[in-house]
Amino acid sequence: MHTTSYYAAHSAGQPAYPPLQGELNCDVCVVGGGFSGLNTAIELAERGLSVVLLEAHKIGWGASGRNGGQLIRGVGHGLDQFTPVIGSEGVRSLKLMGLEAVDIVRQRIERHAIDCDLTWGYCDLANKPREFEGFSEEIDELRGLGYTHELRLVQPDQMHTVVGSRRYAGGLVDMGSGHLHPLNLALGEAEAARQLGVQVFEHSRVTRIEHGPQVHVHTAKGSVRANTLVLCCNAYINDLDRELSGKVLPAGSYIIATEPLSEALANELLPQNMAVCDQQVTVDYYRLSADRRLLFGGACHYSGRDPQDIGAYMRPKMLKVFPQLADTRIEYQWGGMIGIGANRLPQIGRLRDRPNVYYAQAYAGHGLNATHLAGRLLGEAISGQQSGRFDLFAQVPHITFPGGKHLRSPLLALGMLWHRLKALA
């Protein structure tokens, strides 16, 4: 079953895919039924390969079906840091792919007529004047990359036109980003994959993988033999592959959803119905749902322990932004694990000692568009399309988190605390 989220309660209908039984043969076995796995399967099927997709729970069960639903341009953080590895042109290509990623989502929705409440309009919120000053440079860079969508600064005294809070020092509006219902998108993409010939199986947790010229992937009641394996498990990879598991940190992220708001109150909070996100280390992000609820998320936890009461934990954060919601009920509260890498760049590549094993993971909370890009790049690479784009990601090294499985989360939690204290200094 899905977590008890607003999305699960208001999904377009969740068709049941069977568990794997017996043995199958295919070109590519994809493990993971979130956005990465679904879009890799679609891209490969469109290129004529036979694909089997295995999901341990339900389609969209992980972060893909639980996230904030914010579709935001860009991929990774501080991409210029990778110039010594892939050069300035390589970095520019990453930035361009970060723009393309949103277009992939747009095109997927249009081509397959997926009803997922897609709404355009997003605003970066500055918590401090110096952050607002940096938005001008961001606009210049985006225009230099050929970004065609409307971008505009919102001055501090005009922030009320975007968000009904006095908390912010300005904003950057981007009409090429927006928001949607992520679980409905995942369910629509699963159906698109099925129609393309992908064999989709739920409740089919992988228990063992035998590696070789062909991979042999085992579940409780069946197995798949494939020429190529793609691991798209992200924060839930656990011990399925220890090398990849050590490079991604599972971190808890949480969202609350209010009762439906009156039209007047909804318009007061977010007059232009945009998705928004601030610039804190542990960001606040929020938006309105199609039925006028406020979906408020953030509070990324690196400790490995979820709050006992997500609503009680998140509500004070929401009220700091919107004290006018003091008497508003919280009707849904949920959380889940996102995957984070040390350098915040999505990890897209293949294993050197097992060259028929590919992977995509560690989107650092910005996976809605980056997962779709990952699917495109994996499709290109596995089908033999030599664009060089996959190689740019594959060239970037990713460190293994220190401390092993049990200590890496507490160690990072201490590091994040240091960054918060430094920011306050």
VENUR-V887226 format. One line per field, one symbol per residue. ss: DSSP state (a for helix, b for strand, c for the rest). phi: phi as a letter, one per 20 degrees, with the letter a starting at -180 (. if undefined). psi: psi as a letter, one per 20 degrees, with the letter a starting at -180 (. if undefined). A space follows every 10 residues. Layout:
ss->???
phi->???
psi->???
//
This chain:
ss->cccccaaaac cccccccccc cbbbbbbbbb bcccaaaaaa aaaaaacccc bbbbcccccc ccaaaccccb bcccccccaa aaaaaaaaaa aaaaaaaaaa aaaaaaaaaa aaccccccbb bbbbbcccaa aaaaaaaaaa aaaacccccc bbbbcaaaaa accccccccc bbbbbbbbbc caaaaaaaaa aaaaacccbb bccccbbbbb ccccbbbbbc cbbbbbbbbb bccaaacccc caaaacccbb bbbbbbbbcc ccaaaaaaac ccccbbbccc cccbbbbbcc cccbbbbbbb bcccccccca aaaaaaaaaa acaaaccccb bbbbbbbbbb ccccccbbbb ccccccbbbb bcccccaaaa aaaaaaaaaa aaccccccaa aaaaaccccc cccaaaaaaa aaaaaaaaaa aaaac
phi->.ffeegfffc efodfeefff cndccbfcdd dpdegfffff ffffffenee cdddcfcdgm feffecffme dcgnbnclff fegfedmfff fgffffffef gffffgffff fdleeclfce pbcfdeecgf ffffffffff ffffenfeef cbedfgfdff fdbebeeddp bceceedaba efffffffff fffgfeofed cdlcffdace ergdecddcf cabcdbfcdc dcelfdflef bfffffdcdf cfcccccffg efgffgfffc gdlefcbedf fdfecaaeef dmeeddcqlf ddfncfgfcf fffeggffff ecffegdefe dcbbbreddc dfdmegecab ffecfeddbb amelncegef fffggfffff ffenfeenfg fffffffcfe ffnmgedfff ffgfffffff fffef
psi->qrqmrhghhl rjpnqpqqqp papqqrgppp ookahggghg gggghhjjqp ppppphdqpj hbhhjiaikp npqqprplhi ijghgjrhhg ghggghhhgh ghhggghggg hjlpokkppq pqpppphqhh hhhihghggg gghhikpiqp pqqoqhijhi igplqjiqkr ropojjrbrr ohghgghhhg hggghijpop prlmpphqpp qahqqopqah jarppqhqpp olicikhcjh ohghhiipop ppqqqqprrp qqhggghggn hjlqqqpajr gnqpqrrqrh kkqpoprblp pjijpqqhng ghghghgghh gmiijhjpqp hqprarprpp rhjjppooaq phimijorrp rmikjlighh hhggggghgg ghijomiigg hgghhpqpqp pqiahhihgh ghggghgghg hhhi.
//
